[in-house]
């Protein structure tokens, strides 16, 4: 009688098993990886901090930074210097004009663009990996279920 091959006794079966586990783990974490790469690229250029940014982008950025899917609370307005005593009037006249923001150094700008390019690379790599997992796997239904779970679990946790 021939011995039955098992993953423990056959290195090829062990490698195939490890490769399959790698596919399932990668497909499960891919939605989160895509989310963090996208929102991180936006935050590199402070896009979510601009007042004209759509609310959904601001909420996604806050989820990335603070683990909360909500808008940042508005800061209360500063009281204007218009009090009754003379000290307030003296302070109001002595206010400094707003200083312009200093220009970013060339190295800082280059670093921002480098990390934005890294984010784009991560996004494309994850998308190609998902495509390969779905296309070349015999258990396509399992891959789709794991992918949907990988998107649904963090979305459900964020909305709790």
C-alpha positions, 0 to 999 in steps of 0.5 A, spaced: 500 500 500 502 506 498 502 512 503 497 517 503 500 524 502 499 529 507 501 536 508 506 534 513 510 529 509 510 533 503 513 539 502 509 541 495 502 540 499 505 544 505 507 550 500 500 549 497 497 550 503 501 556 506 499 559 499 492 558 500 492 561 507 496 567 504 491 568 499 485 568 504 489 573 509 491 577 503 484 578 500 481 579 507 485 585 509 485 588 502 479 592 503 482 595 509 489 596 506 486 600 500 482 604 504 488 606 508 492 607 502 487 612 499 486 616 505 493 616 507 495 619 500 489 624 501 492 626 508 499 627 505 497 633 502 492 635 507 486 635 503 481 632 508 483 639 512 480 643 507 473 646 508 471 645 501 473 638 501 466 633 501 464 631 507 465 623 506 472 625 504 473 628 511 469 623 515 473 617 511 480 621 514 477 622 521 476 614 521 483 613 518 486 618 524 481 617 530 477 611 528 470 615 528 466 615 522 464 622 523 465 630 522 470 633 526 466 638 531 466 645 529 471 649 534 467 655 537 468 662 534 473 666 538 470 672 542 471 678 538 475 684 542 469 688 544 469 688 551 467 694 556 474 696 559 479 700 555 484 694 556 480 690 551 480 696 546 488 697 547 489 689 545 484 690 539 488 695 536 495 692 537 493 685 534 498 683 529 496 682 522 496 674 519 502 672 517 503 668 511 504 660 511 511 659 510 513 655 504 514 648 504 521 646 503 523 642 497 525 636 501 518 636 504 514 636 498 519 631 495 517 626 501 510 628 500 510 626 493 514 620 494 509 617 499 503 619 495 506 615 489 507 609 494 500 609 496 498 609 489 503 603 488 500 599 494 493 601 491 495 598 484 499 592 488 492 590 492 488 591 486 492 586 482 493 581 488 485 581 488 484 580 481 489 574 481 486 571 487 479 571 484 481 569 477 486 564 478 483 560 485 479 554 484 475 556 490 472 563 487 466 563 491 470 562 498 475 568 495 469 572 494 466 571 501 472 572 504 473 579 500 466 581 502 467 579 509 474 583 509 470 589 507 464 588 511 467 587 518 471 594 518 465 597 515 460 594 521 465 596 526 466 603 524 458 604 524 457 602 531 
